């Protein structure tokens, strides 16, 4: 039996499970986003190798946790949950985020059909990065790169609207951040455990993700957009 609030209406383990369940698809979407995997491979194959790879992974996780945690606090301050139920504005927020993801999906497909442009500036500087800068880059890419930003905002809204207490919000936040970091962690695991095969495996992984970047992101964005919009409409129908 879980700890209940003074009204006796809330079972906190159930609600933290609800928060984790709501954010799971979003966390998986961040995890399989090509940018985290490609960046992790580039760090590991740079001059500083494993040191930069570990720093990047730590930064990616920390960036996710700090950013989403800050958004949860803002959501709580804005009354994302009322009487144990999601506030009406959170439903509209989910619909807006879903529509934004559809825009991102369209841009990804358009970009994928166009001639490749110049790579991001940070890619050209990978070999000159030290672990501290790799950590900062991981935090930035994980938290607020355009492909993750909307997903992270959706996760924050999903956790905040359940109205769980601080400990349960923290549990849901850590679960989201850990799952969303798995993609960036895979190259690190290959680097340390695949032995002599690591270099070839990492290069093949990077090439595959680079070739299919647009398609992968477009599909992810459409699926998650449908979920967010559907959740928002469903909740609005209950008001």
Wavefront OBJ file of the C-alpha trace (Angstrom):
o trace
v 0.000 0.000 0.000
v 1.493 3.369 -0.929
v 1.727 6.565 1.097
v -1.416 8.611 0.705
v -1.996 12.343 0.924
v -4.230 13.858 3.633
v -7.356 13.409 1.482
v -6.690 9.683 1.160
v -7.152 9.844 -2.590
v -3.620 9.348 -3.850
v -1.401 6.299 -3.926
v 2.045 7.742 -4.610
v 3.774 4.600 -5.975
v 0.924 4.316 -8.461
v 1.357 7.932 -9.500
v 5.122 7.759 -9.844
v 4.555 4.684 -12.003
v 2.125 6.735 -14.058
v 4.743 9.473 -14.478
v 7.394 6.985 -15.605
v 4.919 5.326 -17.968
v 3.969 8.676 -19.507
v 7.599 9.653 -20.081
v 8.886 6.261 -21.262
v 8.127 6.794 -24.990
v 9.714 10.245 -24.807
v 12.831 8.863 -23.109
v 13.181 6.135 -25.742
v 12.817 8.755 -28.476
v 15.683 10.780 -26.992
v 17.776 7.627 -26.530
v 17.539 6.571 -30.177
v 17.993 10.098 -31.499
v 20.988 9.881 -33.877
v 22.648 13.050 -32.572
v 23.526 11.561 -29.186
v 24.855 8.335 -30.683
v 26.858 10.082 -33.415
v 28.327 12.623 -31.003
v 29.289 9.878 -28.555
v 31.085 7.942 -31.305
v 32.946 11.070 -32.413
v 34.085 11.711 -28.842
v 35.350 8.156 -28.484
v 37.246 8.248 -31.778
v 38.801 11.647 -31.078
v 42.320 12.142 -29.781
v 41.224 11.822 -26.141
v 39.103 8.724 -26.724
v 37.494 7.203 -23.655
v 37.981 10.267 -21.459
v 35.915 12.453 -23.753
v 33.363 9.697 -24.282
v 32.729 9.278 -20.557
v 32.618 13.059 -20.038
v 30.137 13.465 -22.888
v 27.874 10.740 -21.472
v 27.922 12.289 -17.987
v 27.143 15.684 -19.488
v 24.289 14.260 -21.570
v 22.695 12.684 -18.482
v 23.261 15.753 -16.294
v 21.925 18.124 -18.941
v 18.740 16.091 -19.273
v 18.220 15.821 -15.518
v 18.883 19.492 -14.785
v 16.807 20.877 -17.642
v 13.811 18.583 -17.178
v 14.030 19.055 -13.398
v 13.910 22.829 -13.807
v 10.893 22.538 -16.122
v 9.125 20.294 -13.592
v 9.610 22.946 -10.913
v 8.240 25.608 -13.251
v 5.268 23.383 -14.038
v 4.608 22.813 -10.362
v 4.764 26.556 -9.749
v 2.297 27.113 -12.574
v -0.152 24.599 -11.091
v 0.349 21.707 -13.508
v -1.636 19.480 -11.155
v -4.820 20.410 -9.338
v -6.378 18.117 -6.764
v -4.374 15.172 -8.051
v -5.515 15.722 -11.644
v -3.724 17.434 -14.546
v -4.515 21.128 -14.924
v -6.385 22.008 -18.103
v -3.494 24.035 -19.506
v -1.218 20.982 -19.543
v -3.495 19.359 -22.120
v -3.162 22.369 -24.406
v 0.601 22.341 -23.805
v 0.797 18.693 -24.929
v -1.160 19.466 -28.092
v 1.130 22.403 -28.888
v 4.238 20.284 -28.269
v 2.802 17.578 -30.508
v 2.231 20.076 -33.303
v 5.787 21.365 -32.886
v 7.078 17.807 -33.267
v 5.152 17.479 -36.524
v 6.941 20.608 -37.743
v 10.282 19.076 -36.717
v 9.359 15.854 -38.557
v 8.568 17.805 -41.725
v 11.847 19.709 -41.491
v 13.762 16.466 -41.018
v 12.249 14.884 -44.120
v 12.798 18.070 -46.154
v 16.395 18.275 -44.975
v 16.934 14.572 -45.674
v 15.866 15.065 -49.311
v 18.069 18.112 -49.789
v 21.779 18.281 -50.490
v 23.795 17.823 -47.304
v 24.941 21.081 -45.831
v 27.947 21.852 -43.694
v 28.216 19.733 -40.551
v 27.631 21.424 -37.173
v 30.572 23.533 -36.003
v 31.135 21.384 -32.924
v 31.921 18.370 -35.122
v 34.905 20.153 -36.619
v 36.268 20.830 -33.132
v 35.909 17.349 -31.646
v 39.633 16.574 -31.732
v 40.422 19.774 -29.829
v 37.906 19.177 -27.033
v 39.067 18.317 -23.542
v 36.853 16.317 -21.139
v 35.406 19.470 -19.549
v 34.273 20.811 -22.899
v 33.017 17.377 -23.904
v 30.937 17.339 -20.725
v 29.517 20.795 -21.508
v 28.746 19.764 -25.082
v 26.951 16.645 -23.857
v 24.841 18.726 -21.477
v 23.872 21.152 -24.217
v 23.062 18.527 -26.834
v 21.110 16.375 -24.398
v 19.036 19.161 -22.906
v 18.291 21.833 -25.464
v 19.258 20.781 -28.966
v 16.133 21.363 -31.092
v 15.539 17.642 -31.647
v 15.435 16.910 -27.903
v 13.991 20.144 -26.550
v 10.338 19.403 -27.320
v 10.664 15.833 -26.035
v 12.189 17.068 -22.781
v 9.436 19.649 -22.337
v 6.853 16.927 -22.907
v 8.510 14.750 -20.258
v 8.550 17.604 -17.757
v 4.848 18.290 -18.366
v 3.995 14.588 -17.977
v 5.784 14.361 -14.624
v 4.572 17.697 -13.257
v 0.919 17.029 -14.058
v 0.782 13.905 -11.880
v 1.230 16.049 -8.781
v 3.484 13.547 -6.994
v 5.646 14.671 -4.083
v 9.285 15.721 -4.501
v 10.807 12.262 -3.943
v 8.519 10.645 -6.489
v 9.142 13.410 -9.019
v 12.865 12.828 -8.535
v 12.427 9.089 -9.131
v 10.520 9.725 -12.356
v 13.079 12.323 -13.442
v 16.023 9.976 -12.856
v 14.262 7.141 -14.677
v 13.628 9.420 -17.661
v 17.208 10.713 -17.723
v 18.730 7.241 -17.434
v 16.628 5.745 -20.224
v 17.186 8.793 -22.436
v 20.954 8.364 -21.961
v 21.094 4.757 -23.145
v 21.722 5.708 -26.781
v 24.777 7.776 -25.897
v 25.921 4.989 -23.555
v 25.925 2.254 -26.226
v 29.049 3.543 -28.046
v 30.841 3.869 -24.692
v 30.010 0.231 -23.888
v 31.273 -0.839 -27.328
v 34.487 1.144 -26.847
v 35.308 -0.502 -23.524
v 34.007 -4.044 -24.057
v 34.311 -4.865 -27.763
v 38.106 -4.968 -27.769
v 39.751 -4.882 -31.188
v 36.366 -4.851 -32.931
v 35.361 -1.576 -31.269
v 36.733 0.799 -33.917
v 34.959 -0.943 -36.785
v 31.709 -1.277 -34.858
v 31.725 2.393 -33.865
v 32.375 3.557 -37.420
v 29.595 1.376 -38.798
v 27.211 2.626 -36.131
v 28.047 6.264 -36.885
v 27.696 5.778 -40.643
v 24.362 4.011 -40.270
v 22.915 6.669 -37.976
v 24.208 9.462 -40.215
v 22.652 7.965 -43.356
v 19.287 7.398 -41.730
v 19.210 10.456 -39.471
v 16.327 12.203 -41.238
v 14.116 9.131 -41.511
v 14.719 8.070 -37.908
v 13.958 11.507 -36.492
v 10.907 12.021 -38.700
v 9.369 8.706 -37.610
v 10.167 9.368 -33.944
v 8.645 12.841 -34.085
v 5.440 11.690 -35.808
v 4.870 8.833 -33.348
v 5.513 10.967 -30.263
v 3.465 13.841 -31.710
v 0.504 11.501 -32.129
v 0.864 10.391 -28.506
v 1.085 13.931 -27.120
v -1.819 15.227 -29.180
v -3.915 12.167 -28.351
v -3.168 12.487 -24.623
v -4.008 16.180 -24.708
v -7.327 15.669 -26.490
v -8.260 12.763 -24.215
v -7.590 14.785 -21.064
v -9.488 17.812 -22.397
v -12.536 15.646 -22.998
v -12.634 14.906 -19.255
v -12.924 18.538 -18.190
l 1 2 3 4 5 6 7 8 9 10 11 12 13 14 15 16 17 18 19 20 21 22 23 24 25 26 27 28 29 30 31 32 33 34 35 36 37 38 39 40 41 42 43 44 45 46 47 48 49 50 51 52 53 54 55 56 57 58 59 60 61 62 63 64 65 66 67 68 69 70 71 72 73 74 75 76 77 78 79 80 81 82 83 84 85 86 87 88 89 90 91 92 93 94 95 96 97 98 99 100 101 102 103 104 105 106 107 108 109 110 111 112 113 114 115 116 117 118 119 120 121 122 123 124 125 126 127 128 129 130 131 132 133 134 135 136 137 138 139 140 141 142 143 144 145 146 147 148 149 150 151 152 153 154 155 156 157 158 159 160 161 162 163 164 165 166 167 168 169 170 171 172 173 174 175 176 177 178 179 180 181 182 183 184 185 186 187 188 189 190 191 192 193 194 195 196 197 198 199 200 201 202 203 204 205 206 207 208 209 210 211 212 213 214 215 216 217 218 219 220 221 222 223 224 225 226 227 228 229 230 231 232 233 234 235 236 237 238 239
